[in-house]
């Protein structure tokens, strides 16, 4: 009988201990929330944000930044240069409203192999007809069917931060000219 009483007392004791711990944590969290609501934001956040004016546009970390206006898509149908080898070409026209799903791909009405003579659009790369075993298929590979997983339209926007990107060819040419200048 003592064993049963002792076991049930241990069970009750554990339950009370867990309940007390839960209450203690709850009080701690509530006091932390209350102090956060009464503490004014540190003005230094705002000062630093105004100095940096990066992606948040000068809005401090304590406030929500307003969403920027939706940028205009460049719709000139002029092919853009590529910045690095194997970069997918960008889309030089509007694609808003294009249906690209498992049932239909609007891009293929112009860029499909049988439609390029009529549309004068460039045909999709032959690599898009290769399956995962590098065998050519008669139609677009399912791995390449959803165009905008790699290809994106260009937007008419000012970069939000300074960009000093240099493509590989320009970097190699610059390095070669520096080497030539130092060997003279």
MOSUL-V29174 format. One line per field, one symbol per residue. psi: psi as a letter, one per 20 degrees, with the letter a starting at -180 (. if undefined). burial: 1 if it has 16 or more other ideal C-beta (glycine too) atoms within 10 Angstrom, else 0. A space follows every 50 residues. Layout:
psi->???
burial->???
This chain:
psi->hhggggghhgggggggghggggggggggghhggghhhipqqpihgggghh hglchikjpriiqpqqprqpqppplikppqrqiqqjpqqqokrpjpipon aihqohhihhiqhiihgghjqqqqqhhijpaijkqprirpqhhjhngkih pqqqqnqpphqpokpprgghgggghghgghhhi.
burial->00000000000000000000000000000000000000000000010010 00000000010000000000001100000000000000001000100001 00001011001100000000100100011100000000010001101000 0001000000000000000000000000000000
